Amino acid sequence: MTETEEKYLPTEILQKAIVSGQEYGWKRTDFKEVVDKAVEVGLGIIGGQVQFKLPDGTCELYWHKYVTTERKSGENWKDYCQRTKEECLSQFEKLPTDSELIKDGIESFDFLKEKSKTEIPFENYLIFILYFNDLEIELKDV
């Protein structure tokens, strides 16, 4: 997990997260709440992508992503956070269904194809990674 998540996101949101390396992901059912809370505490949404995070491997469906545009010149921080929230949620809502993502994952990764022969509940391992931006990081880059 990055310092940004630890520093800003409330415990109840972090407890719902699934750690994937140094990334945090959430279930589809928690995604909107996470984005709402992130913006509420002053985080901008950079974006993220779909992953299958299994105990013995991770498969990233990087082509299924939700990426926001960078902060615009003269855009105040609050407006930036709100805009990135709207951009992220708009793209997220256009993602395929969980069953379509599972099918895509199995077709795209031999690892998942092998796992599918064991009737593994893929929906339990489907997560949606999110990356955030905070004002402190933004000011360091200026």
Helices and strands as residue ranges (DSSP letters): H 3-8, H 11-14, E 18-20, E 23-26, H 28-40, E 43-54, E 57-67, H 77-93, H 98-108, H 110-116, G 122-124, E 126-134, H 135-140
